[in-house]
Amino acid sequence: MSETTAASLPPPRPPSNSTARELVDLLSSMRFAIAVFVVICIAAITGTLVKQREPLTNYVNQFGPFWSELFGKLDLYTVYGAWWFLLMLAFLVISTSLCIARNTPKIIHDLKTYKEHVREQSLQAHHHKALGHLAVAPEAALARVSALLDHLGWKAKAQLRSNGVMVAARKGAANKIGYLAAHSAIVLVCVGGLLDGDLIVRALMWAQGKSIYTGAGLVSEVAAEHRLSPANPSFRGNLLVPENGRAATAIISMPTGVVLQDLPFDVELRKFIVEYYDTGMPKLFASEIAIRDHESGAISQHTVKVNEPVIHRGVAIYQSSFDDGGSQLKLQALPLAGKGQPFTIEGVVGNSTSLSNESEKLSLEFAGLRVINVENLGGAAEAGSGTDVRKVDLVDSLQSHLGSGAKSSKSKSLHNVGPSFSYRLRDASGQAREYNNYMLPIELDGQRVFLAGVRETPAESFRYLRIPADEKLEMDGWMRLRRSLLDPAQREQAALRYAVAATPSDKPQMTPQLQATARRALALFAGAEGVKPEDKIPSLAEGGWGGLPALSSFIDSEVPAAERQRVSEVLLRILNGCLFELYKLGREQAGLPVPAADAATQGFMTQSVLALSDSMFYPAPVLLRLDDFKQVQASVFQVARAPGQKLVYLGAILLIIGVFAMLYIKERRLWIWLEPAPGQPEATRLRMALSSTRDSPDTTTEFEQLKHALLQEDDETAEASPT
């Protein structure tokens, strides 16, 4: 009777206030939970598609000023730490918890009851039902039914009544446990995510009066109001440790700056290990570290690998990436303007030095060193398909400058092309350009070239100046040619040489005219004349205007449209001849032999013309060449104290159990009514019915097997319901 009374009890009454009752009903409704879950899924998709915590300029270039500002106000660049995302998680936790609290008493009560109080007449209303007779007395029939159900794994309970016995059995009760497990998993995962996110860090900052640090400088110089205590229960930050160096302060990135997290130990990097595939791609990162505990002073040694963290005092240390730890660079500065002489610069990655450009003072910042560079050099151009300046239409072509250094639409072929270094030149106003130069020449389109890259902002890709390598695989030959081009006396001498060599023997009067044309072509190409300063097209060049675009502008303004194609070809032929004379003249002055008129020299000159033209738009007074270096590597570790991690793992296990229980386990209930057969005291009439949470062909098969097992002696008297 007590069970019947408990089953009839209503669920706990909500608060008496109608508004509060409606709010509880809303929060605990399935529709509300699903709506919140959909919003969270959409936000997670957005956080996957939009790169998180990138520089603001990257988003401006990608989305434009209006949309980038709007997306920033919606915190789409820091989705997983946005207040509205955390609020959605909190609502999902509350809604799911209320659902669990509302349904758990019902489920527990349902698991305890067998529903043996049902009336025998109600069995006729079930879809799966049967009626038959057993040729035994009711007592023997009950024993036979009980033994069969126990053998088949049914949990049964019998209720004796005045006119018979009602046997109630159930199977698959884990289906309801799966409901609790799946919903509890959602709560655990969300709570774990909240604990391991920025929520606790922000709460501690608010409670302890900490603020976000937006400046720059050394970590040791940051004030205490921007630092969190080592007792912080939850954080996740990055720790950069150079070789033979140590660090004990992690950096936690925030939307508007950083917060420093002091650790209860020091991490010293003894050795950084990196292994590469044959193509130069890295295959293993590992760090041999020593951890010195601040409290005990004990030192322990460990090896940290990718996906193999080290845990010390509840803080997990992951191998995240690697960086430069202060490599020493020896550079050769090659002036690109005037008659300056090359000079040597030495520096350390991460430091800066001053660089004078006549009246302008520049700051040279050493940004990084990469010893291994894997580039796609596949799909080299077919023989004869390379660019030939003698076939260029100056009017319709040459619209871009400093193009990609290794761009190709052919199949990929990855190769290690050697070391490269990057640096920034910053002017007095604080504006900076970034440069990336390769140390060794790279073979592109059948020609060995040095690559000197430049970009205006980090959001852009590098555009590379291709400087051809001479017969000694150095850039001295091209630099010598460029210095000769900028020297008016050498241009005059080269024009004279070309005019004398190109004048037909029977027409000596053409020499002055050819010399004047050659002089004008070299002057235009060198940027010495041709375009008034106020008419200059804005370019990347710091000063001057020249190269092939200057010749194109001259043809546009001085030559009729019908003659431009022919004149451009003639002018380029003269320019090529003059530049070759300049090249020979520079080698003579350097004491080098006259170059041979072969394919190698022709390829060098072809690429030199293009490089000379593009160099007019290279926005730097000097070209820096890497002569030597001493690499110092650094490991970037991710350090995390994640109290919610175990909750997430537990939630994942419960979610798997719950989903499998709900999908693959069906709850079935079986009722069997036994009563004496009318007019047959030694016989028993049996009426049975089966119900299931999900009807399927398996349910019908199971019921048929039960029916035949119970009525196997009297199958001909069995009356089954139609299916």
GUBA-135382 format. One record per residue (C-alpha): residue in three letters; x, y, z. Coordinates in steps of 0.25 Angstrom, whole numbers, padded with zeros to 4 digits, always signed. Example, Ala and Ser with C-alpha at 12.3 -4.5 7.8 and 13.67 -1.06 7.14 Angstrom:
<rs>
Ala+0049-0018+0031
Ser+0055-0004+0029
</rs>
This chain:
<rs>
Met+0000+0000+0000
Ser+0012+0009+0003
Glu+0017+0008-0011
Thr+0003+0011-0017
Thr+0002+0023-0009
Ala+0016+0028-0013
Ala+0013+0026-0027
Ser+0001+0035-0026
Leu+0008+0046-0019
Pro+0010+0058-0028
Pro+0024+0064-0031
Pro+0029+0075-0021
Arg+0021+0087-0022
Pro+0029+0099-0028
Pro+0029+0112-0020
Ser+0015+0118-0017
Asn+0018+0131-0025
Ser+0013+0130-0039
Thr+0024+0138-0045
Ala+0035+0129-0038
Arg+0027+0116-0042
Glu+0027+0121-0057
Leu+0041+0124-0056
Val+0045+0110-0051
Asp+0036+0103-0061
Leu+0043+0111-0072
Leu+0057+0108-0067
Ser+0053+0093-0065
Ser+0046+0091-0079
Met+0052+0083-0090
Arg+0050+0094-0100
Phe+0058+0104-0092
Ala+0070+0094-0090
Ile+0070+0091-0105
Ala+0069+0106-0109
Val+0081+0109-0100
Phe+0089+0097-0105
Val+0087+0101-0119
Val+0092+0115-0116
Ile+0104+0109-0110
Cys+0106+0100-0122
Ile+0105+0112-0131
Ala+0115+0120-0123
Ala+0125+0108-0123
Ile+0124+0107-0138
Thr+0127+0122-0139
Gly+0139+0121-0129
Thr+0144+0110-0138
Leu+0142+0117-0151
Val+0148+0131-0146
Lys+0162+0130-0141
Gln+0162+0134-0127
Arg+0171+0145-0120
Glu+0177+0150-0133
Pro+0182+0164-0134
Leu+0171+0174-0137
Thr+0178+0178-0150
Asn+0176+0163-0155
Tyr+0161+0164-0153
Val+0160+0178-0160
Asn+0167+0173-0172
Gln+0158+0160-0172
Phe+0144+0166-0169
Gly+0146+0181-0172
Pro+0145+0193-0162
Phe+0130+0192-0159
Trp+0128+0177-0157
Ser+0141+0175-0150
Glu+0137+0186-0140
Leu+0123+0180-0138
Phe+0129+0166-0137
Gly+0138+0171-0126
Lys+0127+0177-0118
Leu+0120+0163-0119
Asp+0133+0157-0113
Leu+0134+0147-0125
Tyr+0149+0148-0125
Thr+0149+0142-0111
Val+0136+0134-0111
Tyr+0139+0124-0100
Gly+0142+0135-0090
Ala+0131+0144-0094
Trp+0121+0148-0083
Trp+0109+0143-0091
Phe+0115+0130-0094
Leu+0118+0127-0080
Leu+0104+0132-0077
Met+0099+0122-0087
Leu+0107+0111-0080
Ala+0101+0115-0067
Phe+0087+0114-0072
Leu+0089+0101-0078
Val+0095+0096-0064
Ile+0083+0101-0057
Ser+0073+0096-0067
Thr+0079+0082-0068
Ser+0080+0082-0052
Leu+0065+0085-0051
Cys+0061+0075-0061
Ile+0069+0065-0053
Ala+0064+0069-0039
Arg+0050+0069-0045
Asn+0051+0055-0051
Thr+0060+0047-0042
Pro+0050+0045-0031
Lys+0040+0039-0042
Ile+0051+0030-0048
Ile+0055+0025-0034
His+0041+0022-0030
Asp+0039+0015-0044
Leu+0051+0007-0042
Lys+0046+0002-0029
Thr+0032-0002-0034
Tyr+0028-0014-0042
Lys+0013-0008-0045
Glu+0007-0021-0040
His-0005-0014-0036
Val-0011-0013-0050
Arg-0025-0019-0052
Glu-0025-0031-0061
Gln-0035-0025-0070
Ser-0025-0014-0074
Leu-0016-0025-0080
Gln-0026-0025-0092
Ala-0022-0011-0096
His-0007-0014-0099
His-0003-0017-0113
His+0005-0029-0109
Lys-0004-0038-0102
Ala-0008-0053-0102
Leu-0018-0063-0095
Gly-0016-0077-0093
His-0018-0089-0083
Leu-0008-0097-0075
Ala-0012-0112-0072
Val-0007-0110-0057
Ala-0012-0104-0045
Pro-0010-0089-0042
Glu+0000-0092-0031
Ala+0009-0100-0041
Ala+0006-0090-0052
Leu+0012-0079-0043
Ala+0024-0087-0040
Arg+0026-0090-0055
Val+0025-0076-0059
Ser+0034-0071-0048
Ala+0045-0081-0052
Leu+0044-0077-0066
Leu+0045-0062-0064
Asp+0056-0064-0055
His+0064-0072-0065
Leu+0061-0061-0076
Gly+0067-0050-0067
Trp+0053-0043-0063
Lys+0052-0037-0049
Ala+0038-0041-0045
Lys+0028-0039-0033
Ala+0015-0046-0031
Gln+0003-0041-0024
Leu-0008-0051-0019
Arg-0022-0047-0020
Ser-0035-0053-0017
Asn-0038-0058-0031
Gly-0024-0060-0036
Val-0009-0056-0036
Met-0003-0044-0044
Val+0012-0046-0047
Ala+0018-0033-0051
Ala+0032-0033-0057
Arg+0042-0023-0063
Lys+0055-0023-0071
Gly+0064-0012-0077
Ala+0063-0003-0065
Ala+0077+0003-0069
Asn+0069+0011-0079
Lys+0065+0021-0069
Ile+0078+0021-0062
Gly+0084+0025-0076
Tyr+0075+0037-0076
Leu+0081+0042-0062
Ala+0095+0039-0067
Ala+0094+0047-0080
His+0088+0059-0073
Ser+0097+0058-0062
Ala+0109+0058-0072
Ile+0104+0071-0078
Val+0104+0077-0064
Leu+0118+0072-0061
Val+0124+0076-0074
Cys+0119+0090-0074
Val+0123+0092-0059
Gly+0137+0087-0063
Gly+0137+0096-0074
Leu+0134+0108-0065
Leu+0144+0104-0055
Asp+0155+0103-0065
Gly+0151+0115-0073
Asp+0154+0130-0070
Leu+0143+0131-0060
Ile+0151+0127-0048
Val+0163+0136-0052
Arg+0153+0148-0054
Ala+0147+0146-0041
Leu+0160+0145-0034
Met+0164+0158-0041
Trp+0152+0165-0037
Ala+0153+0160-0022
Gln+0168+0163-0021
Gly+0168+0176-0028
Lys+0176+0171-0040
Ser+0176+0178-0054
Ile+0181+0174-0068
Tyr+0194+0178-0072
Thr+0195+0185-0086
Gly+0209+0190-0086
Ala+0222+0184-0091
Gly+0236+0181-0084
Leu+0242+0170-0076
Val+0233+0160-0068
Ser+0241+0163-0055
Glu+0238+0178-0056
Val+0222+0176-0056
Ala+0216+0181-0044
Ala+0209+0172-0033
Glu+0195+0177-0037
His+0196+0170-0050
Arg+0200+0157-0044
Leu+0192+0145-0038
Ser+0196+0137-0026
Pro+0202+0123-0028
Ala+0190+0118-0020
Asn+0181+0121-0032
Pro+0172+0109-0033
Ser+0170+0110-0048
Phe+0178+0116-0059
Arg+0184+0113-0073
Gly+0196+0121-0078
Asn+0209+0120-0087
Leu+0223+0119-0081
Leu+0235+0122-0090
Val+0248+0117-0085
Pro+0261+0118-0093
Glu+0272+0108-0093
Asn+0280+0108-0080
Gly+0270+0118-0075
Arg+0259+0117-0065
Ala+0245+0123-0063
Ala+0234+0123-0052
Thr+0224+0133-0058
Ala+0213+0129-0068
Ile+0206+0139-0077
Ile+0191+0138-0077
Ser+0185+0144-0090
Met+0173+0153-0088
Pro+0165+0161-0099
Thr+0171+0174-0096
Gly+0185+0170-0090
Val+0191+0159-0081
Val+0191+0155-0067
Leu+0204+0149-0060
Gln+0202+0136-0053
Asp+0213+0133-0043
Leu+0216+0118-0041
Pro+0220+0110-0029
Phe+0233+0105-0036
Asp+0244+0109-0046
Val+0245+0102-0059
Glu+0259+0101-0065
Leu+0261+0096-0080
Arg+0273+0087-0080
Lys+0272+0083-0095
Phe+0262+0085-0106
Ile+0261+0073-0115
Val+0254+0074-0129
Glu+0255+0063-0140
Tyr+0251+0065-0154
Tyr+0246+0057-0166
Asp+0255+0055-0179
Thr+0247+0067-0185
Gly+0250+0076-0173
Met+0237+0075-0166
Pro+0238+0074-0151
Lys+0233+0061-0145
Leu+0237+0062-0131
Phe+0238+0073-0120
Ala+0243+0069-0106
Ser+0249+0077-0095
Glu+0258+0072-0084
Ile+0255+0081-0072
Ala+0258+0082-0057
Ile+0247+0087-0048
Arg+0252+0094-0035
Asp+0241+0094-0024
His+0240+0108-0017
Glu+0235+0102-0004
Ser+0244+0090-0002
Gly+0255+0093-0011
Ala+0255+0080-0017
Ile+0260+0078-0032
Ser+0254+0068-0041
Gln+0257+0065-0055
His+0247+0061-0066
Thr+0245+0060-0081
Val+0233+0067-0087
Lys+0227+0063-0100
Val+0215+0066-0109
Asn+0203+0059-0102
Glu+0212+0055-0091
Pro+0211+0065-0080
Val+0218+0066-0067
Ile+0210+0069-0054
His+0216+0076-0042
Arg+0208+0080-0030
Gly+0195+0080-0038
Val+0200+0088-0050
Ala+0202+0081-0063
Ile+0213+0085-0072
Tyr+0210+0083-0087
Gln+0220+0084-0099
Ser+0213+0094-0107
Ser+0223+0099-0117
Phe+0237+0105-0118
Asp+0243+0119-0121
Asp+0256+0126-0122
Gly+0263+0128-0108
Gly+0272+0139-0112
Ser+0280+0135-0124
Gln+0292+0143-0128
Leu+0292+0148-0142
Lys+0304+0154-0151
Leu+0298+0162-0162
Gln+0304+0169-0174
Ala+0297+0182-0177
Leu+0297+0185-0192
Pro+0293+0200-0196
Leu+0282+0201-0207
Ala+0284+0216-0209
Gly+0295+0225-0211
Lys+0310+0220-0210
Gly+0310+0215-0196
Gln+0319+0203-0193
Pro+0315+0190-0187
Phe+0316+0189-0172
Thr+0314+0178-0161
Ile+0303+0178-0151
Glu+0303+0168-0139
Gly+0290+0166-0131
Val+0282+0157-0122
Val+0268+0152-0126
Gly+0258+0160-0117
Asn+0267+0172-0116
Ser+0269+0185-0125
Thr+0279+0195-0129
Ser+0279+0208-0137
Leu+0281+0209-0151
Ser+0284+0223-0158
Asn+0278+0226-0172
Glu+0285+0239-0174
Ser+0276+0249-0167
Glu+0266+0239-0163
Lys+0268+0230-0150
Leu+0262+0216-0151
Ser+0261+0205-0141
Leu+0265+0191-0145
Glu+0258+0180-0137
Phe+0263+0166-0138
Ala+0250+0158-0138
Gly+0254+0143-0141
Leu+0263+0132-0147
Arg+0258+0120-0153
Val+0269+0110-0156
Ile+0259+0100-0163
Asn+0250+0105-0174
Val+0241+0096-0182
Glu+0236+0102-0195
Asn+0227+0096-0206
Leu+0237+0097-0219
Gly+0229+0087-0227
Gly+0223+0090-0241
Ala+0235+0098-0246
Ala+0233+0105-0259
Glu+0236+0097-0272
Ala+0248+0101-0280
Gly+0246+0114-0288
Ser+0233+0118-0280
Gly+0241+0127-0270
Thr+0239+0142-0271
Asp+0247+0149-0282
Val+0248+0164-0281
Arg+0250+0165-0296
Lys+0235+0159-0298
Val+0229+0168-0288
Asp+0218+0178-0292
Leu+0221+0189-0282
Val+0207+0195-0284
Asp+0199+0183-0281
Ser+0209+0175-0271
Leu+0217+0178-0259
Gln+0205+0183-0250
Ser+0211+0176-0238
His+0224+0177-0231
Leu+0231+0168-0220
Gly+0222+0156-0223
Ser+0222+0143-0216
Gly+0236+0136-0215
Ala+0231+0122-0217
Lys+0217+0123-0222
Ser+0213+0112-0231
Ser+0200+0105-0236
Lys+0207+0092-0239
Ser+0208+0080-0230
Lys+0215+0081-0216
Ser+0230+0077-0214
Leu+0234+0081-0200
His+0249+0084-0198
Asn+0257+0090-0187
Val+0263+0103-0192
Gly+0272+0107-0181
Pro+0272+0117-0170
Ser+0264+0130-0170
Phe+0263+0142-0161
Ser+0253+0153-0159
Tyr+0254+0167-0154
Arg+0246+0180-0153
Leu+0250+0194-0157
Arg+0243+0205-0149
Asp+0243+0219-0152
Ala+0242+0231-0142
Ser+0227+0231-0142
Gly+0227+0217-0138
Gln+0222+0211-0151
Ala+0229+0198-0155
Arg+0231+0189-0167
Glu+0234+0174-0165
Tyr+0245+0167-0173
Asn+0249+0152-0175
Asn+0262+0149-0183
Tyr+0267+0135-0186
Met+0282+0132-0184
Leu+0284+0122-0196
Pro+0280+0124-0210
Ile+0268+0116-0215
Glu+0266+0110-0228
Leu+0253+0115-0235
Asp+0249+0114-0249
Gly+0263+0108-0252
Gln+0270+0120-0246
Arg+0277+0121-0232
Val+0272+0134-0225
Phe+0273+0140-0211
Leu+0259+0143-0205
Ala+0257+0156-0198
Gly+0243+0158-0192
Val+0235+0170-0187
Arg+0221+0173-0182
Glu+0214+0185-0177
Thr+0206+0178-0166
Pro+0206+0164-0159
Ala+0192+0161-0166
Glu+0199+0162-0180
Ser+0207+0151-0187
Phe+0222+0154-0190
Arg+0225+0159-0204
Tyr+0239+0154-0208
Leu+0250+0161-0216
Arg+0257+0151-0224
Ile+0272+0154-0225
Pro+0280+0145-0235
Ala+0292+0138-0230
Asp+0305+0139-0237
Glu+0314+0128-0242
Lys+0320+0128-0227
Leu+0305+0126-0222
Glu+0306+0140-0215
Met+0298+0153-0218
Asp+0311+0161-0220
Gly+0309+0161-0235
Trp+0295+0167-0234
Met+0299+0177-0224
Arg+0311+0181-0232
Leu+0302+0183-0244
Arg+0292+0191-0236
Arg+0303+0201-0231
Ser+0308+0203-0245
Leu+0293+0206-0249
Leu+0292+0217-0239
Asp+0306+0223-0243
Pro+0303+0234-0254
Ala+0318+0233-0259
Gln+0317+0218-0261
Arg+0303+0219-0268
Glu+0309+0229-0278
Gln+0321+0219-0280
Ala+0311+0207-0282
Ala+0302+0215-0292
Leu+0314+0219-0300
Arg+0319+0205-0301
Tyr+0306+0199-0305
Ala+0304+0210-0315
Val+0318+0207-0321
Ala+0315+0192-0321
Ala+0301+0193-0327
Thr+0304+0203-0338
Pro+0305+0197-0352
Ser+0318+0198-0358
Asp+0312+0205-0370
Lys+0304+0216-0362
Pro+0314+0222-0352
Gln+0305+0234-0351
Met+0295+0226-0343
Thr+0304+0225-0331
Pro+0301+0238-0324
Gln+0286+0235-0326
Leu+0287+0221-0320
Gln+0296+0227-0308
Ala+0285+0237-0305
Thr+0274+0227-0305
Ala+0282+0217-0297
Arg+0286+0228-0287
Arg+0271+0232-0286
Ala+0267+0218-0284
Leu+0277+0215-0273
Ala+0273+0228-0266
Leu+0258+0225-0266
Phe+0261+0211-0261
Ala+0270+0216-0250
Gly+0260+0226-0245
Ala+0269+0238-0249
Glu+0259+0245-0258
Gly+0245+0244-0264
Val+0234+0247-0254
Lys+0232+0259-0247
Pro+0232+0257-0231
Glu+0217+0263-0231
Asp+0213+0253-0241
Lys+0219+0240-0235
Ile+0210+0228-0233
Pro+0210+0224-0218
Ser+0219+0212-0217
Leu+0226+0205-0206
Ala+0239+0212-0209
Glu+0245+0221-0199
Gly+0250+0231-0210
Gly+0251+0231-0225
Trp+0244+0225-0236
Gly+0249+0215-0246
Gly+0250+0201-0252
Leu+0241+0196-0263
Pro+0229+0204-0258
Ala+0236+0217-0261
Leu+0239+0212-0275
Ser+0224+0208-0276
Ser+0220+0222-0271
Phe+0229+0229-0281
Ile+0224+0221-0293
Asp+0209+0224-0289
Ser+0212+0239-0289
Glu+0221+0240-0301
Val+0218+0229-0311
Pro+0205+0228-0318
Ala+0196+0216-0315
Ala+0198+0209-0328
Glu+0213+0209-0327
Arg+0215+0206-0312
Gln+0216+0191-0314
Arg+0228+0192-0324
Val+0235+0204-0316
Ser+0234+0196-0303
Glu+0241+0184-0310
Val+0252+0193-0316
Leu+0254+0201-0303
Leu+0255+0188-0295
Arg+0265+0182-0304
Ile+0274+0195-0303
Leu+0272+0194-0287
Asn+0276+0179-0287
Gly+0289+0183-0295
Cys+0292+0195-0287
Leu+0291+0187-0274
Phe+0300+0176-0279
Glu+0310+0186-0282
Leu+0309+0191-0268
Tyr+0310+0177-0263
Lys+0323+0175-0271
Leu+0328+0189-0266
Gly+0326+0186-0252
Arg+0333+0172-0253
Glu+0345+0179-0260
Gln+0346+0189-0248
Ala+0346+0178-0238
Gly+0357+0170-0246
Leu+0348+0159-0251
Pro+0348+0153-0264
Val+0338+0156-0275
Pro+0325+0148-0274
Ala+0323+0137-0284
Ala+0311+0139-0294
Asp+0304+0126-0290
Ala+0291+0122-0285
Ala+0295+0124-0270
Thr+0299+0138-0272
Gln+0286+0141-0280
Gly+0278+0135-0269
Phe+0285+0143-0259
Met+0283+0156-0266
Thr+0268+0153-0269
Gln+0266+0151-0254
Ser+0275+0163-0251
Val+0266+0172-0259
Leu+0254+0168-0252
Ala+0261+0169-0238
Leu+0266+0183-0241
Ser+0253+0188-0245
Asp+0246+0182-0232
Ser+0257+0187-0224
Met+0253+0201-0227
Phe+0240+0198-0219
Tyr+0248+0191-0207
Pro+0244+0200-0195
Ala+0258+0200-0188
Pro+0271+0208-0189
Val+0279+0195-0187
Leu+0278+0180-0190
Leu+0282+0171-0179
Arg+0289+0158-0182
Leu+0291+0147-0171
Asp+0306+0143-0171
Asp+0306+0135-0158
Phe+0298+0132-0146
Lys+0298+0124-0133
Gln+0285+0118-0130
Val+0279+0118-0116
Gln+0265+0111-0115
Ala+0254+0112-0105
Ser+0242+0104-0102
Val+0228+0109-0101
Phe+0221+0101-0090
Gln+0206+0102-0087
Val+0204+0101-0072
Ala+0190+0099-0066
Arg+0184+0096-0053
Ala+0170+0090-0057
Pro+0161+0085-0046
Gly+0150+0083-0056
Gln+0158+0073-0064
Lys+0153+0061-0055
Leu+0139+0066-0056
Val+0140+0067-0071
Tyr+0146+0053-0072
Leu+0135+0047-0063
Gly+0124+0055-0071
Ala+0130+0048-0084
Ile+0129+0035-0078
Leu+0115+0037-0072
Leu+0111+0043-0086
Ile+0116+0030-0093
Ile+0109+0021-0083
Gly+0096+0029-0084
Val+0095+0030-0099
Phe+0097+0015-0100
Ala+0087+0012-0090
Met+0077+0021-0096
Leu+0079+0016-0110
Tyr+0082+0001-0108
Ile+0074-0003-0096
Lys+0059-0003-0096
Glu+0051-0004-0083
Arg+0041-0015-0084
Arg+0030-0018-0074
Leu+0022-0031-0074
Trp+0009-0035-0067
Ile+0004-0049-0066
Trp-0010-0052-0059
Leu-0012-0066-0054
Glu-0026-0071-0050
Pro-0033-0084-0049
Ala-0039-0088-0062
Pro-0055-0088-0062
Gly-0060-0102-0060
Gln-0046-0108-0060
Pro-0040-0108-0046
Glu-0027-0115-0050
Ala-0025-0104-0061
Thr-0020-0090-0061
Arg-0024-0079-0070
Leu-0013-0069-0074
Arg-0014-0055-0079
Met-0001-0048-0082
Ala+0003-0034-0088
Leu+0016-0027-0091
Ser+0020-0012-0092
Ser+0033-0005-0097
Thr+0038+0009-0097
Arg+0041+0007-0112
Asp+0034-0003-0120
Ser+0042-0010-0131
Pro+0042-0024-0138
Asp+0051-0029-0127
Thr+0040-0026-0117
Thr+0030-0035-0125
Thr+0040-0046-0126
Glu+0043-0046-0111
Phe+0028-0046-0108
Glu+0026-0058-0117
Gln+0037-0066-0111
Leu+0031-0063-0097
Lys+0017-0067-0101
His+0022-0080-0107
Ala+0031-0083-0095
Leu+0019-0081-0085
Leu+0009-0088-0094
Gln+0017-0099-0101
Glu+0009-0110-0096
Asp-0004-0104-0100
Asp-0001-0095-0113
Glu-0013-0100-0120
Thr-0022-0093-0109
Ala-0014-0080-0109
Glu-0021-0068-0115
Ala-0011-0057-0118
Ser-0014-0043-0122
Pro-0012-0039-0137
Thr+0002-0032-0140
</rs>
